[in-house]
Amino acid sequence: MTGRLHPGLIAFAVAVYIFLMGPLVIVIGASLSDTTYLTFPPQGLTLRWFERIFEMSAFRRTMITSFQMATLSTLLALLIGIPAAYALNRFRIALPSWLSTLFVLPVLVPEIVLGFSLLRSVQVGAGVPVFWALLIGHTLIVLPYAVRVVSAALASFDFSIEEAAISLGSPPVKTFFTIVLPNVQAGVIAAFILAFITSINDVSVSLFLTGPGISTLPIQILAHVEQFFDPVVASVSVLLMVLTVAVMAVVERTLGLTFLAK
């Protein structure tokens, strides 16, 4: 016999959903408003503010920069993170225990502190150009996701299979690419998706490292809000939300969200 849910518990659950979904509903409604200013509920419905996004060169330019930065930083993070995760799992006994914590530090350190440190040491101190400094910053903030997710996939891999292949004459590098990597392919895909979403939505680090002529889409949204109060910013926010939801839907359909919770 199943007990009935307490009305107070149901009311609490509904309140939590309203708290989480309410801001999203307001942003979506404001993006469809047929007014020249942000308002909710919308006064009339129109899609012209979404068209306006692609008519503005600043949004088009920063959108391209954001996708470039997210793709490059994610690929760099995977190039570093996959070998690091492999070493941490393959030689976990020989390596010091604090080494795994080293790759998580960018998540533990507040992004504002990290952004200011990179501005001071990389961009100003070392004189690195804005684009490359921004790429370094984005790579650092997504690297922990690459290492953590790939490590979760490698944790269930039986390394005796790799040892057997090597003992039969297969070169270690070839063994890694033909045996180890295909078995953790799902983890690599999940790491790419999580890192890509994190990079394209980053504000704190990008705020310190962007410069003249080079900016990301979230920073351009902040700059637009400082000068205008039209629904364009809500429309851009909706596009970012749709992109994030689409990516997570792909993860759920292909890998399952339970995999990412490991």
DRENPA-3360 file (N, C-alpha, C; in nm, 2 decimals, always signed):
BEGIN
1 = MTGRLHPG = +0.08/-0.12/+0.00/+0.00/+0.00/+0.00/+0.09/+0.12/+0.00 ~ +0.07/+0.20/-0.10/+0.15/+0.33/-0.11/+0.09/+0.44/-0.04 ~ +0.17/+0.52/+0.04/+0.11/+0.63/+0.11/+0.09/+0.75/+0.02 ~ +0.00/+0.83/+0.06/-0.02/+0.96/-0.02/+0.08/+1.06/+0.01 ~ +0.11/+1.14/-0.09/+0.21/+1.25/-0.07/+0.15/+1.36/+0.02 ~ +0.22/+1.41/+0.11/+0.17/+1.52/+0.19/+0.15/+1.64/+0.11 ~ +0.04/+1.71/+0.13/+0.01/+1.84/+0.05/+0.12/+1.94/+0.06 ~ +0.19/+1.95/+0.18/+0.30/+2.04/+0.20/+0.41/+2.01/+0.11;
9 = LIAFAVAV = +0.44/+1.88/+0.09/+0.55/+1.84/+0.01/+0.53/+1.87/-0.14 ~ +0.40/+1.85/-0.18/+0.36/+1.88/-0.32/+0.37/+2.03/-0.34 ~ +0.33/+2.11/-0.24/+0.34/+2.26/-0.26/+0.48/+2.30/-0.26 ~ +0.57/+2.24/-0.18/+0.71/+2.27/-0.18/+0.77/+2.24/-0.32 ~ +0.74/+2.12/-0.38/+0.79/+2.09/-0.51/+0.75/+2.18/-0.62 ~ +0.62/+2.22/-0.61/+0.57/+2.32/-0.71/+0.64/+2.45/-0.69 ~ +0.66/+2.50/-0.57/+0.73/+2.62/-0.55/+0.88/+2.62/-0.60 ~ +0.94/+2.50/-0.59/+1.08/+2.49/-0.64/+1.08/+2.50/-0.79;
17 = YIFLMGPL = +0.98/+2.43/-0.86/+0.97/+2.44/-1.00/+0.94/+2.58/-1.05 ~ +0.86/+2.65/-0.98/+0.83/+2.79/-1.02/+0.95/+2.88/-1.00 ~ +1.03/+2.85/-0.89/+1.15/+2.93/-0.87/+1.25/+2.90/-0.98 ~ +1.26/+2.78/-1.03/+1.36/+2.75/-1.13/+1.31/+2.79/-1.27 ~ +1.19/+2.77/-1.30/+1.14/+2.79/-1.43/+1.08/+2.93/-1.46 ~ +1.05/+3.00/-1.35/+0.99/+3.13/-1.36/+1.08/+3.23/-1.44 ~ +1.21/+3.25/-1.40/+1.30/+3.34/-1.48/+1.30/+3.30/-1.63 ~ +1.30/+3.17/-1.66/+1.31/+3.13/-1.80/+1.18/+3.17/-1.87;
25 = VIVIGASL = +1.07/+3.16/-1.81/+0.94/+3.20/-1.87/+0.94/+3.35/-1.90 ~ +0.99/+3.42/-1.80/+0.99/+3.57/-1.81/+1.09/+3.61/-1.93 ~ +1.20/+3.55/-1.94/+1.30/+3.59/-2.05/+1.24/+3.55/-2.18 ~ +1.18/+3.44/-2.20/+1.11/+3.40/-2.32/+1.00/+3.49/-2.36 ~ +0.92/+3.52/-2.26/+0.81/+3.62/-2.29/+0.86/+3.75/-2.33 ~ +0.96/+3.80/-2.26/+1.02/+3.93/-2.30/+1.08/+3.94/-2.44 ~ +1.14/+3.82/-2.48/+1.20/+3.82/-2.61/+1.09/+3.82/-2.73 ~ +0.97/+3.79/-2.69/+0.86/+3.79/-2.80/+0.78/+3.91/-2.79;
33 = SDTTYLTF = +0.80/+4.00/-2.70/+0.72/+4.12/-2.69/+0.74/+4.22/-2.80 ~ +0.62/+4.27/-2.85/+0.62/+4.36/-2.96/+0.63/+4.51/-2.91 ~ +0.73/+4.53/-2.83/+0.76/+4.66/-2.78/+0.91/+4.70/-2.80 ~ +0.94/+4.82/-2.78/+1.08/+4.86/-2.80/+1.16/+4.86/-2.67 ~ +1.10/+4.80/-2.56/+1.16/+4.79/-2.43/+1.13/+4.66/-2.37 ~ +1.21/+4.62/-2.27/+1.18/+4.49/-2.20/+1.06/+4.50/-2.12 ~ +0.97/+4.41/-2.13/+0.85/+4.41/-2.05/+0.79/+4.27/-2.04 ~ +0.72/+4.24/-1.93/+0.66/+4.11/-1.91/+0.53/+4.14/-1.83;
41 = PPQGLTLR = +0.42/+4.08/-1.87/+0.40/+3.99/-1.98/+0.41/+4.07/-2.11 ~ +0.44/+3.99/-2.22/+0.46/+4.06/-2.35/+0.34/+4.13/-2.40 ~ +0.36/+4.24/-2.47/+0.25/+4.32/-2.53/+0.25/+4.29/-2.68 ~ +0.18/+4.19/-2.72/+0.18/+4.15/-2.86/+0.30/+4.05/-2.87 ~ +0.30/+3.97/-2.98/+0.40/+3.87/-3.01/+0.47/+3.90/-3.14 ~ +0.60/+3.89/-3.14/+0.68/+3.91/-3.26/+0.81/+3.84/-3.26 ~ +0.86/+3.80/-3.37/+1.00/+3.74/-3.38/+1.10/+3.84/-3.43 ~ +1.07/+3.96/-3.44/+1.16/+4.06/-3.51/+1.28/+4.08/-3.43;
49 = WFERIFEM = +1.28/+4.06/-3.30/+1.40/+4.08/-3.21/+1.50/+3.97/-3.24 ~ +1.45/+3.85/-3.27/+1.55/+3.74/-3.31/+1.61/+3.77/-3.44 ~ +1.54/+3.83/-3.54/+1.60/+3.88/-3.66/+1.70/+3.99/-3.64 ~ +1.67/+4.07/-3.54/+1.75/+4.19/-3.51/+1.89/+4.14/-3.46 ~ +1.90/+4.03/-3.40/+2.03/+3.98/-3.35/+2.13/+3.96/-3.47 ~ +2.08/+3.90/-3.57/+2.17/+3.87/-3.69/+2.19/+3.99/-3.78 ~ +2.11/+4.10/-3.75/+2.13/+4.22/-3.83/+2.24/+4.31/-3.76 ~ +2.27/+4.28/-3.64/+2.37/+4.36/-3.57/+2.51/+4.30/-3.58;
57 = SAFRRTMI = +2.60/+4.37/-3.63/+2.74/+4.31/-3.66/+2.81/+4.27/-3.53 ~ +2.78/+4.35/-3.42/+2.85/+4.31/-3.29/+2.81/+4.17/-3.24 ~ +2.68/+4.14/-3.25/+2.63/+4.01/-3.21/+2.68/+3.90/-3.30 ~ +2.68/+3.93/-3.43/+2.73/+3.83/-3.53/+2.88/+3.80/-3.50 ~ +2.96/+3.91/-3.48/+3.10/+3.89/-3.46/+3.13/+3.81/-3.33 ~ +3.07/+3.85/-3.23/+3.09/+3.79/-3.10/+3.04/+3.64/-3.09 ~ +2.93/+3.62/-3.17/+2.88/+3.48/-3.18/+2.98/+3.39/-3.24 ~ +3.04/+3.44/-3.35/+3.15/+3.36/-3.42/+3.27/+3.34/-3.32;
65 = TSFQMATL = +3.31/+3.45/-3.25/+3.42/+3.43/-3.16/+3.39/+3.33/-3.05 ~ +3.27/+3.34/-3.00/+3.23/+3.25/-2.89/+3.24/+3.10/-2.94 ~ +3.19/+3.07/-3.06/+3.19/+2.94/-3.11/+3.34/+2.89/-3.14 ~ +3.42/+2.98/-3.19/+3.56/+2.95/-3.21/+3.63/+2.92/-3.08 ~ +3.61/+3.01/-2.98/+3.67/+2.99/-2.85/+3.62/+2.86/-2.78 ~ +3.50/+2.83/-2.79/+3.44/+2.71/-2.72/+3.50/+2.59/-2.79 ~ +3.51/+2.59/-2.92/+3.56/+2.47/-3.00/+3.71/+2.45/-2.97 ~ +3.79/+2.56/-2.99/+3.93/+2.54/-2.97/+3.97/+2.51/-2.82;
73 = STLLALLI = +3.91/+2.58/-2.73/+3.94/+2.55/-2.59/+3.90/+2.41/-2.55 ~ +3.79/+2.36/-2.60/+3.74/+2.22/-2.57/+3.84/+2.12/-2.63 ~ +3.88/+2.14/-2.75/+3.98/+2.05/-2.82/+4.11/+2.05/-2.74 ~ +4.16/+2.17/-2.70/+4.28/+2.17/-2.63/+4.27/+2.10/-2.49 ~ +4.15/+2.13/-2.43/+4.13/+2.06/-2.30/+4.13/+1.91/-2.31 ~ +4.07/+1.86/-2.42/+4.07/+1.71/-2.44/+4.21/+1.66/-2.48 ~ +4.29/+1.74/-2.55/+4.42/+1.70/-2.58/+4.51/+1.68/-2.46 ~ +4.48/+1.77/-2.36/+4.55/+1.76/-2.23/+4.48/+1.67/-2.14;
81 = GIPAAYAL = +4.35/+1.67/-2.13/+4.28/+1.59/-2.03/+4.27/+1.44/-2.06 ~ +4.27/+1.40/-2.18/+4.26/+1.26/-2.21/+4.39/+1.19/-2.16 ~ +4.51/+1.23/-2.20/+4.63/+1.17/-2.15/+4.64/+1.18/-2.00 ~ +4.60/+1.30/-1.94/+4.61/+1.31/-1.80/+4.51/+1.21/-1.73 ~ +4.39/+1.20/-1.77/+4.30/+1.10/-1.71/+4.35/+0.96/-1.73 ~ +4.41/+0.93/-1.84/+4.47/+0.80/-1.87/+4.58/+0.77/-1.77 ~ +4.67/+0.87/-1.75/+4.78/+0.85/-1.65/+4.73/+0.83/-1.51 ~ +4.63/+0.91/-1.47/+4.58/+0.91/-1.34/+4.51/+0.78/-1.30;
89 = NRFRIALP = +4.45/+0.71/-1.40/+4.39/+0.58/-1.38/+4.48/+0.47/-1.41 ~ +4.57/+0.48/-1.50/+4.66/+0.37/-1.54/+4.77/+0.35/-1.43 ~ +4.82/+0.47/-1.38/+4.93/+0.46/-1.29/+4.89/+0.52/-1.15 ~ +4.77/+0.49/-1.11/+4.71/+0.56/-0.99/+4.79/+0.52/-0.86 ~ +4.86/+0.41/-0.86/+4.94/+0.37/-0.74/+5.07/+0.44/-0.74 ~ +5.13/+0.46/-0.86/+5.27/+0.52/-0.87/+5.26/+0.67/-0.85 ~ +5.15/+0.73/-0.90/+5.14/+0.88/-0.90/+5.10/+0.93/-0.76 ~ +5.14/+1.04/-0.72/+5.10/+1.10/-0.59/+4.95/+1.13/-0.60;
97 = SWLSTLFV = +4.88/+1.12/-0.48/+4.74/+1.14/-0.47/+4.70/+1.28/-0.50 ~ +4.79/+1.38/-0.47/+4.75/+1.52/-0.49/+4.75/+1.56/-0.63 ~ +4.80/+1.48/-0.72/+4.81/+1.51/-0.86/+4.67/+1.53/-0.93 ~ +4.57/+1.44/-0.88/+4.44/+1.45/-0.94/+4.37/+1.58/-0.90 ~ +4.40/+1.63/-0.78/+4.34/+1.75/-0.73/+4.39/+1.87/-0.81 ~ +4.51/+1.86/-0.86/+4.57/+1.97/-0.94/+4.48/+2.01/-1.06 ~ +4.42/+1.91/-1.12/+4.34/+1.93/-1.24/+4.20/+1.99/-1.21 ~ +4.17/+1.98/-1.08/+4.04/+2.03/-1.04/+4.05/+2.18/-0.98;
105 = LPVLVPEI = +4.17/+2.23/-0.97/+4.19/+2.36/-0.91/+4.11/+2.47/-0.98 ~ +4.11/+2.47/-1.12/+4.03/+2.58/-1.18/+3.89/+2.59/-1.15 ~ +3.83/+2.48/-1.10/+3.69/+2.48/-1.05/+3.68/+2.53/-0.91 ~ +3.78/+2.49/-0.83/+3.78/+2.53/-0.69/+3.81/+2.68/-0.67 ~ +3.89/+2.73/-0.76/+3.93/+2.88/-0.75/+3.81/+2.96/-0.81 ~ +3.76/+3.06/-0.74/+3.66/+3.15/-0.80/+3.70/+3.20/-0.93 ~ +3.61/+3.20/-1.03/+3.64/+3.24/-1.17/+3.69/+3.39/-1.17 ~ +3.63/+3.47/-1.09/+3.68/+3.61/-1.09/+3.82/+3.62/-1.05;
113 = VLGFSLLR = +3.87/+3.54/-0.95/+4.01/+3.54/-0.91/+4.09/+3.49/-1.02 ~ +4.04/+3.38/-1.08/+4.12/+3.32/-1.19/+4.13/+3.42/-1.31 ~ +4.02/+3.48/-1.34/+4.03/+3.58/-1.45/+4.12/+3.69/-1.43 ~ +4.12/+3.75/-1.31/+4.21/+3.86/-1.27/+4.35/+3.81/-1.27 ~ +4.38/+3.69/-1.22/+4.52/+3.64/-1.22/+4.57/+3.62/-1.36 ~ +4.49/+3.57/-1.45/+4.53/+3.55/-1.59/+4.55/+3.69/-1.66 ~ +4.47/+3.78/-1.63/+4.48/+3.92/-1.69/+4.62/+3.98/-1.64 ~ +4.65/+3.96/-1.51/+4.77/+4.02/-1.46/+4.90/+3.94/-1.51;
121 = SVQVGAGV = +4.89/+3.81/-1.51/+5.01/+3.73/-1.54/+5.03/+3.70/-1.69 ~ +4.92/+3.67/-1.76/+4.93/+3.63/-1.90/+4.92/+3.74/-1.99 ~ +4.81/+3.82/-1.98/+4.78/+3.93/-2.08/+4.87/+4.05/-2.06 ~ +4.88/+4.09/-1.93/+4.97/+4.21/-1.90/+5.11/+4.17/-1.88 ~ +5.13/+4.08/-1.79/+5.27/+4.04/-1.76/+5.35/+3.98/-1.87 ~ +5.29/+3.88/-1.94/+5.36/+3.81/-2.05/+5.33/+3.87/-2.19 ~ +5.24/+3.97/-2.20/+5.21/+4.03/-2.32/+5.15/+3.95/-2.43 ~ +5.07/+3.84/-2.38/+5.00/+3.75/-2.47/+4.88/+3.83/-2.54;
129 = PVFWALLI = +4.87/+3.82/-2.67/+4.75/+3.88/-2.74/+4.62/+3.84/-2.68 ~ +4.52/+3.93/-2.70/+4.39/+3.91/-2.63/+4.33/+3.77/-2.67 ~ +4.33/+3.74/-2.80/+4.27/+3.61/-2.84/+4.33/+3.49/-2.77 ~ +4.46/+3.49/-2.77/+4.53/+3.37/-2.71/+4.52/+3.37/-2.56 ~ +4.52/+3.48/-2.50/+4.50/+3.49/-2.35/+4.35/+3.44/-2.32 ~ +4.26/+3.48/-2.40/+4.12/+3.43/-2.38/+4.11/+3.28/-2.40 ~ +4.19/+3.23/-2.50/+4.19/+3.08/-2.52/+4.25/+3.01/-2.41 ~ +4.36/+3.06/-2.35/+4.42/+3.00/-2.23/+4.32/+3.00/-2.12;
137 = GHTLIVLP = +4.25/+3.11/-2.09/+4.16/+3.11/-1.99/+4.04/+3.01/-2.00 ~ +3.99/+3.01/-2.12/+3.88/+2.91/-2.14/+3.92/+2.77/-2.13 ~ +4.05/+2.74/-2.18/+4.10/+2.60/-2.17/+4.11/+2.56/-2.02 ~ +4.16/+2.66/-1.94/+4.17/+2.63/-1.80/+4.04/+2.60/-1.73 ~ +3.94/+2.67/-1.76/+3.81/+2.65/-1.69/+3.74/+2.52/-1.74 ~ +3.77/+2.48/-1.86/+3.70/+2.35/-1.91/+3.78/+2.23/-1.89 ~ +3.91/+2.25/-1.86/+4.00/+2.13/-1.84/+3.95/+2.03/-1.73 ~ +3.91/+2.08/-1.61/+3.86/+1.99/-1.51/+3.75/+1.90/-1.56;
145 = YAVRVVSA = +3.66/+1.95/-1.65/+3.55/+1.87/-1.70/+3.60/+1.76/-1.79 ~ +3.70/+1.79/-1.87/+3.76/+1.69/-1.95/+3.82/+1.58/-1.87 ~ +3.90/+1.62/-1.77/+3.97/+1.52/-1.69/+3.87/+1.43/-1.61 ~ +3.78/+1.50/-1.55/+3.69/+1.43/-1.46/+3.60/+1.33/-1.53 ~ +3.54/+1.37/-1.64/+3.45/+1.28/-1.71/+3.52/+1.17/-1.78 ~ +3.63/+1.20/-1.84/+3.71/+1.09/-1.90/+3.76/+0.99/-1.80 ~ +3.80/+1.04/-1.68/+3.84/+0.96/-1.57/+3.73/+0.87/-1.52 ~ +3.61/+0.92/-1.52/+3.49/+0.84/-1.48/+3.47/+0.72/-1.58;
153 = ALASFDFS = +3.50/+0.75/-1.71/+3.49/+0.64/-1.81/+3.60/+0.54/-1.80 ~ +3.72/+0.59/-1.77/+3.84/+0.50/-1.75/+3.83/+0.42/-1.63 ~ +3.76/+0.46/-1.53/+3.75/+0.39/-1.40/+3.69/+0.25/-1.41 ~ +3.61/+0.24/-1.51/+3.54/+0.10/-1.53/+3.61/+0.02/-1.64 ~ +3.73/+0.08/-1.70/+3.80/+0.00/-1.80/+3.90/-0.09/-1.74 ~ +3.90/-0.21/-1.80/+4.00/-0.32/-1.75/+4.13/-0.30/-1.82 ~ +4.23/-0.25/-1.76/+4.36/-0.23/-1.82/+4.43/-0.36/-1.85 ~ +4.39/-0.47/-1.80/+4.45/-0.60/-1.84/+4.43/-0.63/-1.98;
161 = IEEAAISL = +4.33/-0.57/-2.04/+4.31/-0.59/-2.19/+4.42/-0.52/-2.26 ~ +4.45/-0.40/-2.22/+4.56/-0.32/-2.28/+4.69/-0.40/-2.27 ~ +4.72/-0.45/-2.15/+4.84/-0.52/-2.12/+4.85/-0.65/-2.21 ~ +4.74/-0.71/-2.23/+4.74/-0.83/-2.31/+4.77/-0.80/-2.45 ~ +4.72/-0.69/-2.50/+4.74/-0.65/-2.64/+4.89/-0.61/-2.66 ~ +4.95/-0.55/-2.56/+5.09/-0.51/-2.57/+5.18/-0.63/-2.56 ~ +5.14/-0.73/-2.48/+5.22/-0.85/-2.46/+5.22/-0.93/-2.59 ~ +5.11/-0.91/-2.67/+5.10/-0.99/-2.80/+5.17/-0.91/-2.92;
169 = GSPPVKTF = +5.24/-0.80/-2.88/+5.32/-0.73/-2.98/+5.26/-0.60/-3.04 ~ +5.15/-0.56/-2.99/+5.09/-0.43/-3.03/+5.17/-0.32/-2.97 ~ +5.21/-0.21/-3.05/+5.28/-0.10/-2.99/+5.19/-0.02/-2.89 ~ +5.24/+0.03/-2.79/+5.16/+0.10/-2.68/+5.07/+0.21/-2.74 ~ +5.13/+0.29/-2.83/+5.05/+0.40/-2.89/+4.93/+0.35/-2.97 ~ +4.96/+0.25/-3.05/+4.85/+0.19/-3.13/+4.75/+0.12/-3.04 ~ +4.79/+0.06/-2.93/+4.70/+0.00/-2.84/+4.61/+0.10/-2.78 ~ +4.66/+0.21/-2.74/+4.58/+0.32/-2.68/+4.47/+0.36/-2.78;
177 = FTIVLPNV = +4.51/+0.39/-2.91/+4.41/+0.44/-3.00/+4.31/+0.34/-3.05 ~ +4.35/+0.21/-3.05/+4.26/+0.10/-3.10/+4.18/+0.03/-3.00 ~ +4.23/+0.03/-2.87/+4.16/-0.04/-2.77/+4.11/+0.05/-2.66 ~ +4.20/+0.13/-2.60/+4.16/+0.21/-2.49/+4.06/+0.32/-2.53 ~ +4.10/+0.40/-2.63/+4.01/+0.51/-2.67/+3.87/+0.48/-2.71 ~ +3.86/+0.37/-2.80/+3.72/+0.33/-2.84/+3.63/+0.29/-2.72 ~ +3.69/+0.24/-2.61/+3.61/+0.20/-2.50/+3.57/+0.31/-2.41 ~ +3.63/+0.43/-2.42/+3.59/+0.55/-2.35/+3.54/+0.66/-2.44;
185 = QAGVIAAF = +3.49/+0.62/-2.56/+3.44/+0.71/-2.65/+3.33/+0.79/-2.60 ~ +3.24/+0.73/-2.53/+3.12/+0.80/-2.47/+3.16/+0.90/-2.37 ~ +3.27/+0.87/-2.29/+3.32/+0.97/-2.20/+3.38/+1.09/-2.26 ~ +3.45/+1.07/-2.37/+3.51/+1.18/-2.45/+3.40/+1.27/-2.51 ~ +3.30/+1.21/-2.56/+3.19/+1.29/-2.62/+3.12/+1.37/-2.51 ~ +3.10/+1.31/-2.40/+3.03/+1.38/-2.28/+3.12/+1.49/-2.23 ~ +3.25/+1.47/-2.23/+3.34/+1.57/-2.18/+3.34/+1.69/-2.28 ~ +3.34/+1.66/-2.41/+3.34/+1.76/-2.51/+3.21/+1.85/-2.50;
193 = ILAFITSI = +3.10/+1.79/-2.48/+2.97/+1.86/-2.47/+2.97/+1.95/-2.34 ~ +3.01/+1.89/-2.23/+3.01/+1.97/-2.10/+3.11/+2.09/-2.11 ~ +3.23/+2.06/-2.17/+3.33/+2.17/-2.18/+3.28/+2.28/-2.28 ~ +3.22/+2.24/-2.39/+3.17/+2.33/-2.49/+3.07/+2.43/-2.43 ~ +2.97/+2.37/-2.35/+2.86/+2.45/-2.29/+2.92/+2.55/-2.19 ~ +3.02/+2.50/-2.11/+3.08/+2.58/-2.01/+3.15/+2.70/-2.07 ~ +3.22/+2.67/-2.18/+3.30/+2.78/-2.24/+3.21/+2.88/-2.31 ~ +3.11/+2.84/-2.38/+3.03/+2.93/-2.45/+2.94/+3.02/-2.36;
201 = NDVSVSLF = +2.92/+2.97/-2.24/+2.84/+3.05/-2.14/+2.92/+3.13/-2.04 ~ +3.05/+3.12/-2.05/+3.14/+3.18/-1.95/+3.13/+3.33/-1.95 ~ +3.13/+3.39/-1.84/+3.13/+3.54/-1.82/+3.24/+3.59/-1.74 ~ +3.27/+3.53/-1.63/+3.36/+3.58/-1.53/+3.50/+3.59/-1.59 ~ +3.55/+3.48/-1.64/+3.69/+3.49/-1.70/+3.70/+3.57/-1.82 ~ +3.60/+3.56/-1.91/+3.59/+3.64/-2.04/+3.59/+3.79/-2.01 ~ +3.52/+3.83/-1.90/+3.51/+3.97/-1.87/+3.65/+4.03/-1.85 ~ +3.74/+3.96/-1.79/+3.88/+4.01/-1.77/+3.97/+4.00/-1.89;
209 = LTGPGIST = +3.94/+3.91/-1.98/+4.04/+3.88/-2.08/+4.00/+3.93/-2.22 ~ +3.88/+3.97/-2.24/+3.84/+4.03/-2.37/+3.90/+4.17/-2.38 ~ +3.91/+4.21/-2.51/+3.98/+4.34/-2.53/+3.92/+4.40/-2.66 ~ +3.98/+4.51/-2.71/+3.93/+4.58/-2.83/+3.92/+4.49/-2.95 ~ +3.81/+4.48/-3.01/+3.79/+4.40/-3.13/+3.77/+4.25/-3.10 ~ +3.79/+4.20/-2.98/+3.77/+4.06/-2.95/+3.68/+4.05/-2.83 ~ +3.56/+4.00/-2.84/+3.47/+3.98/-2.73/+3.39/+3.85/-2.75 ~ +3.33/+3.80/-2.65/+3.24/+3.69/-2.66/+3.10/+3.73/-2.65;
217 = LPIQILAH = +3.01/+3.64/-2.68/+2.87/+3.67/-2.69/+2.81/+3.71/-2.55 ~ +2.84/+3.64/-2.44/+2.79/+3.68/-2.31/+2.84/+3.82/-2.27 ~ +2.97/+3.86/-2.30/+3.02/+3.99/-2.27/+2.95/+4.10/-2.36 ~ +2.92/+4.06/-2.48/+2.85/+4.16/-2.57/+2.70/+4.18/-2.52 ~ +2.64/+4.08/-2.46/+2.51/+4.09/-2.40/+2.52/+4.20/-2.28 ~ +2.62/+4.18/-2.20/+2.64/+4.28/-2.09/+2.66/+4.42/-2.14 ~ +2.74/+4.44/-2.25/+2.76/+4.57/-2.31/+2.64/+4.63/-2.37 ~ +2.55/+4.54/-2.43/+2.43/+4.59/-2.49/+2.33/+4.64/-2.38;
225 = VEQFFDPV = +2.33/+4.56/-2.27/+2.24/+4.60/-2.16/+2.27/+4.74/-2.10 ~ +2.40/+4.77/-2.10/+2.45/+4.90/-2.05/+2.40/+5.02/-2.13 ~ +2.37/+5.00/-2.26/+2.33/+5.11/-2.35/+2.18/+5.10/-2.39 ~ +2.13/+4.98/-2.40/+1.99/+4.97/-2.45/+1.91/+4.89/-2.35 ~ +1.78/+4.90/-2.37/+1.68/+4.82/-2.29/+1.58/+4.76/-2.37 ~ +1.62/+4.71/-2.49/+1.53/+4.65/-2.58/+1.53/+4.49/-2.56 ~ +1.43/+4.42/-2.62/+1.42/+4.28/-2.61/+1.53/+4.20/-2.68 ~ +1.62/+4.26/-2.75/+1.73/+4.19/-2.82/+1.81/+4.10/-2.72;
233 = VASVSVLL = +1.84/+4.16/-2.60/+1.92/+4.08/-2.51/+1.84/+3.96/-2.46 ~ +1.71/+3.97/-2.44/+1.63/+3.85/-2.41/+1.63/+3.75/-2.52 ~ +1.63/+3.80/-2.64/+1.63/+3.70/-2.75/+1.76/+3.63/-2.76 ~ +1.87/+3.70/-2.74/+2.00/+3.63/-2.74/+2.01/+3.53/-2.62 ~ +1.95/+3.56/-2.51/+1.95/+3.47/-2.40/+1.87/+3.35/-2.43 ~ +1.76/+3.36/-2.50/+1.68/+3.25/-2.54/+1.76/+3.16/-2.63 ~ +1.83/+3.22/-2.73/+1.91/+3.14/-2.82/+2.02/+3.05/-2.74 ~ +2.08/+3.11/-2.64/+2.18/+3.04/-2.56/+2.11/+2.93/-2.48;
241 = MVLTVAVM = +1.99/+2.96/-2.43/+1.92/+2.85/-2.36/+1.88/+2.74/-2.45 ~ +1.83/+2.77/-2.57/+1.80/+2.67/-2.67/+1.92/+2.58/-2.70 ~ +2.03/+2.65/-2.72/+2.15/+2.57/-2.76/+2.19/+2.48/-2.64 ~ +2.19/+2.53/-2.52/+2.22/+2.44/-2.40/+2.12/+2.33/-2.39 ~ +1.99/+2.35/-2.40/+1.89/+2.25/-2.39/+1.91/+2.15/-2.50 ~ +1.94/+2.19/-2.63/+1.96/+2.10/-2.74/+2.08/+2.01/-2.72 ~ +2.19/+2.06/-2.66/+2.31/+1.98/-2.64/+2.28/+1.88/-2.53 ~ +2.21/+1.92/-2.42/+2.18/+1.83/-2.32/+2.08/+1.72/-2.36;
249 = AVVERTLG = +1.99/+1.76/-2.46/+1.90/+1.66/-2.51/+1.97/+1.55/-2.59 ~ +2.08/+1.60/-2.67/+2.16/+1.50/-2.74/+2.23/+1.41/-2.64 ~ +2.28/+1.47/-2.53/+2.35/+1.38/-2.43/+2.25/+1.28/-2.38 ~ +2.13/+1.32/-2.34/+2.03/+1.23/-2.29/+2.00/+1.12/-2.39 ~ +1.98/+1.15/-2.51/+1.94/+1.06/-2.62/+2.05/+0.96/-2.65 ~ +2.18/+1.01/-2.64/+2.29/+0.92/-2.69/+2.36/+0.85/-2.57 ~ +2.38/+0.92/-2.46/+2.46/+0.86/-2.35/+2.37/+0.84/-2.22 ~ +2.28/+0.93/-2.20/+2.20/+0.92/-2.08/+2.26/+1.01/-1.97;
257 = LTFLAK = +2.18/+1.09/-1.90/+2.23/+1.18/-1.80/+2.29/+1.11/-1.68 ~ +2.25/+0.98/-1.66/+2.31/+0.91/-1.55/+2.46/+0.89/-1.57 ~ +2.50/+0.88/-1.70/+2.65/+0.87/-1.72/+2.72/+0.99/-1.67 ~ +2.67/+1.11/-1.69/+2.73/+1.23/-1.65/+2.74/+1.25/-1.50 ~ +2.65/+1.18/-1.43/+2.65/+1.19/-1.29/+2.75/+1.11/-1.21 ~ +2.83/+1.03/-1.29/+2.93/+0.94/-1.23/+3.04/+1.03/-1.17;
% end
